[in-house]
Amino acid sequence: MASQPDFSLPPPSPEAAAHSHELAERIATVIGEEGGWIPFSRYMELALYEPGQGYYAAGSRKIGAEGDFVTAPEISPMFSRCLAMQARQVLDRTGGDILELGPGTGVLAVDLMAELKAQGAVLPRCRLLETSPELRERQRALVARRLPDEADRFEWIDRLPERIDGLVIANEVLDVVPCALVHRTRGEILERGVVLTEAGLAWEDMALPEGDLKRRAAAVIPAGDYDYLTEVNLAAEGLVRSVTAALRRGLALFIDYGFSQAEYYHPQRSMGTLRCHYRHRFHNDPFFLPGLQDITAHVDFTAMALAARAADGEVMGYTTQAHFLISCGLAVMVSEADPGMTLSRLKTTSAVNRLISPSEMGELFKVLGIGRGIDPPLQGFQSARPLPLGIGE
């Protein structure tokens, strides 16, 4: 996601404010029903996915100029064209489908299929797993407008297939899976949750019971006696395990902003990575206008890789978005589009700069490739600079 750090947040319309108030009332009811305290992961689930009210389950515009953020496919079609190069290599080996998780506006899927068609490739089925009714309608309209002759190749699904062959794409999906917040204070590791006070929603820490979350938090929080707040996302790991377990022959690409575990839980990153997006601005207050803003956290890619391995998947590569796109032929595509344009000049003169510049998405965004039944080398990782995951590579 790309947005600007501006804390002068614009006010919502009266209708939007009323919608947010209704969701806040629903969250307050849940807090009361569940004992007066809910973990942050539960709050994030309600704020983003509560049927008919949550950010991704209601009808407001989320992605693009009229929404709250833009993603790489909206920034430049070169992103999807590069992914098409990787897709063709995988599909030539597997004969399978393309499955996109959380396809947003549908731009990535449509641009990717359009590029495969332009190359004369045999077009696969393109399956879109989308939970937002509003986004589904935008995706259908885009397919009808851009690829009407290929509309029957697009299929919308409600759940992960039991068997997957081909290419899976999850672009900016893991960062919006509800995560837990854990807080070390005075030598004790607690779970941060949400309560209702006279002033509204507020933070409150509770003791962590014995279990996976407590063990993981104790393992990743760096040694010391200072306060340390961070995220642990066991649910995102579960999603990666499920995708990997369903993958029979093919490749899953997880593209998101994040770090390896050693970077994620660095001693100096003591306030975590939680971030909210509203009207192309970001801030750190998840209680601001629930239902009208996105809530995200960076991805621990080491944990995701280990989750895939636990499901008998193979880590095929891990690199920055910039190196992945360049390995997939970005420079060649740029020179073909504009013979006088070099990649070095592109970095300072074009919107594609946002995809590959270290100060934009190029270094912060990573690409993790998980495979099963498919042999390397894979184009996106073949000449890319590999990054360490810390899993005994």
N, C-alpha and C positions, 0 to 999 in steps of 0.2 A: 504494500500500500504506500502511496505517496501522498503526503499532506504537509502542511506548513505549521511550524510551532508558533501558534498565535493564541494567546489566552484571552483576547477580547472576543469572546464567543458571541455570535449573533443570536438574537432571540428567535424562538420558533413562532410559527403562525399560531393563532388561537386554536385551530383544529389540532395541530400537532401537539401543542401543550396539553390539550384535553386528553389526547391519546396517551401521552406520557403519564399524566396523572392517573389514568385508569390502570395502567400497568403498575405504577407505584403502589396503588391500592391493592392490586392483586398480590404483589410481592409482600406487602405488609400482612395480608391475610395468610399467606403461606408461612411467614415467620411465626405468626401466632399459632397456626396449626401444628407446626413442627417444633414447638417447645420454646419459642422466643429467640432462637438463634439458628441461623443456617450457615453452612460453610460457604466461602466465597464462590466455590465451584457451582453450588446450587444457585446462588444469586446470578452468576454469569449465565447459567443455563436459562433462567427465567427471563433475564434482560434481553437475551439474544434470540431465544427459541420458543418462548411461551406461545402456544397456538393462537393466532389471530392478533397477538399483541407485541411479541418480542421483535427485536430489531430485524431479524431475518425472516420472521413469519408474518409481518404486516406489509402494508402496501406502499410505504414511502420509498422514494428513489435513494439508492445506497451508493451506487458506483457510477463514476463519471462526473461531468461538470455540474450536474444538478444534484449530485449526492454528497457523500462525505469523504470520499477518497477515490483514487484511480489506481488500477493495477496495471502490470506490465503490458498485457494485450491491448489496453486502451491507449497506452502511451505511444506504441508504434506497432504496426503489423509485422515488423521484422522479428518480433518475439515469436509470434506464431509460425512464421515462415521457417525460423530456425528449428523450432520444435517439430515441424513437418519433416525436416531432414532426418531427425532421430526417429520419428514415427515410421517413416518409410523403411528404414533399415530394420527396425523391429518387426514390422508387419511382413516384410519380405521373408523373414525367418520363421515367423509363427503362423501367418495367415489368419490372425485373429482380428479383434475389434479395437477401437479406441474407446476407453472409458474415462470420462472426466468427472471428478468429484467436485462438487461446489462450483459449477461453471459460470457463476456470476452473470454477466450480461449476455454470455454466449459468444462473445467476440473471438475468444481463443479457438473454440471448436469450429466456428464458421471459417475463420481465416485459415486454420490448419487444413480443413477439408478443401477449401478453395485452392490452396497451394498444391495439395496432392493431386487435385483435378488438373491444374495447370501443368503439372509435371507428366500427366498422362498415366498416373498410377491407377491401379485397380482400387476403387474407393471402398473402404471398409464400412461396417456399421459403426455409427458414433453414438454411444450411449451416455446420457447425461443424468447423473444422480444429483437432483436438486430438491431441496426441502421447502424453498420459498415459493409460494404461489405467484407472487408478483414477478420474481425473477424468471420463473418458468414461462410466463406470458411474454416477457421481453425476449427470451431466447427463441420461442416459437416464432414471434414476429420477425426477428432478425433472420432466421433460417428462411422463412417465406419470402423475405425481401431480397436476400443475397443469393440463396441457392434453391430457388423454387423447384428446379428439376431434380434436385437430390434430397428433397424434404423427407422422402420415405426412408432414407438411410439414417435419419436421426430418431432416436428412441429415448423417451424420458422414463426413468425408473425411480422407485421409492426406496430401494434398499440395495445393499451390495450383493451382486450375484454370487452364487455358491461356487462358480467356477469362472475364472478369468483367463483368457488367452489374448495376448496382444500387448497394448500399451495402456497403462493407467497414468493419468495426469492429475496431480493434486497441487494446484497453484494457489498459494495463500489459503490453505484449508486448515492445517494443523494449528495455526496461530489463533484461530477462533474456536477451537475445541475447549470447553470449560476446564479451567485449571484450578488446582488448589494453591492457596497462599500459605506459606509457612514462615514463622517468625521466631528467631532465636532472641530471647531477651533474658537477662540475668541468668544465663547459663542453661535455660530450659527452652526446648523447641515446642512451640505452640502452633495451632492452626488458626489462621485469621478468618473470621466470619463476620456476619452482618446481623445487627439487631435493630429494633425500632425504638427510637427515643421520642421525647416530646418535640425535639428539633428535626426529626426525620430519620432517615437511614444513617447508621453509624457503624464503625468498626468495633469489633470486640474479639479478643483472642481467647481460645479455649484449649484445655489440655488435649494433647493428641493421644488417642487410644493406641494400644499395640496393634500393629498391622503394617501393610505395605507402605503406606504414606509415611508413617513415623520412621520406618527403617530407611526409606529412600532419603528423607530429609536429613537424617543423621549422617548418611553416607556422603551427601553432596555439599552440605553447608561447610564452608572452610573452617578450620580450627581457629579458636579465638574466644574472647569473652565479650566482644562488642556486639551491639544489635545488628541483626542481619535478616532482611526480609527478601523472600524470593518465591518463585513459582516451582511447582512440581506438577507435571501433566501426565498422570497415569492413564487418563482417558485417551489422549492422543496416541500414547504407546499402544493402547488397545486397538485403536483404529488401524495403525500400521500393521499390527499382528494380524488383524482380520483380513486386510488387503493382501498381505503376504501369503496367508494360509489359503486364500481363494485363488491366488496366482498359480496357474499350472505351467504355463510356458509364456514368458514375456518379461516385461520391464515395468516397474512402477517408479515414476518420478515425483518426488516430493520437493516442491520449490517454495521457499519461504525465507523470512528473515530469522536469523538465529545464529547459534554458535555450537562448537563442540562443548562437551561438558566442562572441560578445564577452563574455557573462556566464559561460559555461561555463569558458573559459580565462582568467578574470580573474587578474591577478598574485597576488591574495591567496588564490585557491583553489589553493594549492600542494600540497595533499595529496589532490587528486582527490575523487571522489564515491562511491567503492565503499562498499557497505553490505550487511550481512548481517542477515537477519530470522529469529528463532528464538523461538517461544512468545510472540509479541507484544512482543518486545524487539528492539532493533537494536544492532549493534556492528560492528566493522571487522576481524574476524579470519576470513578465508575458510577457514582450516584447522581451525576449530572444528567438530567433528562433521560431516565431509563426508557429504552425502546426507540430513542431517536439518535443514538450514537452507537458506533461499533466499539467493542471491548476486545483487546488482543493482548497476547504475550508472545515473546520470542520463543523459538523452538530450540530445545536441547537435542541436537542431531545425534549425539552419541546415544542417548536413550532410545531414539527412534531406530538407529541402526541395530542396537542390541535387541530391541523388540522384534525386528525383522528376522534376525538370526534365531531368536527363540521359536519362530514359526518356520524354520528351515529355509529362510531366504538367504540370498547371497548379496553382500554389498558390492555393487558393480562400479561404484564411483561416488566421490564426494568432492565438490569443487564450488567455486564461486559462480554466480550467475553470469558474470562477464566472461569467464573462461569457458563455460559451457556454451554460451551463444557463439563465441568466436570459433570454438571447435566445430560447431554445427554449420559454419560457413557464413557468418555474419559479414565478414570483410568482403567475401566474393559477392554476396548479394548487394552490398552497398556499392561496389564498383560497377556492377551490372546496371544498377538503377541510375547511377551517375558516374560515368567513366572518369570524371575529373576528381571524384571524391575518394580520398584515402581514409583509412580507419583512424589514423592519428588526427586528421582534420575533422573527421566526423565527431570525435570525442569533444570537440569544443564548439561545434557549429550546429548540431542537430539534436532533436528531441531524443534520438537513440542514445545520446550521451547519458540520459537518465537511466538507461538499462545497464550500461557498462562502466560508468564512471565510479571510481572508489568512493567519491563523496556523495553519490546518489545510491542506486540500487545494486551497482556492480559487485561490491565487496560484501555488503551486509546481507544480501540475499544469497542463499546457497542452494545447490541442487544435490539431492541425495538419490542415487539410483539403486533400486532393489530389484534383483532378478531371480528367476527360477527357470531352469531348462533353456537358457540362452547363454551362449558363450561370448566372452569378450573377444576383440575390443568393440566397444560401442562408441559411435562417432562423438557424442557429446563429452566423453571422458577421455578419448584416445590421446588427444594432444593437450588436454586441459591440465593446468597445474593442480595436482591432487592436494587436498588438505588433510591433516591428521584428525582422526576421530577419537583416538585413544582407546581403541578396542582390540589392540594387538594386530594391527594391519601388517 
